C-alpha cells in the first residue's frame, strides 16, 4: 500500500491547472514532490485530461518516472 500524503493545497491545484498543457505529468510530479499517479489522478479529477499523458522522453522505471529533459 502506498503512502498517503494528504490533500492537495490550493496552490498545488492552481499549479496543475496553469501548467497541464505546458508540462508533462512527470515534470509536474517532480516539481510538486508528488507521485506520477497522484498528479495524473488529480488532472483527471479536475477534468484536465481523460488519460495521463507522458512526454516521449519519459521512462517508467518501476514506480519512478525519469524525465528525459
C-alpha positions, 0 to 999 in steps of 0.5 A: 500500500502506498503512502498517503500524503494528504490533500492537495493545497490550493496552490498545488491545484492552481499549479496543475491547472496553469501548467497541464498543457505546458508540462508533462505529468512527470515534470509536474510530479517532480516539481510538486514532490508528488507521485506520477499517479497522484498528479495524473489522478488529480488532472483527471479529477479536475477534468484536465485530461481523460488519460495521463499523458507522458512526454516521449522522453519519459521512462517508467522505471518501476514506480519512478518516472525519469524525465528525459529533459 
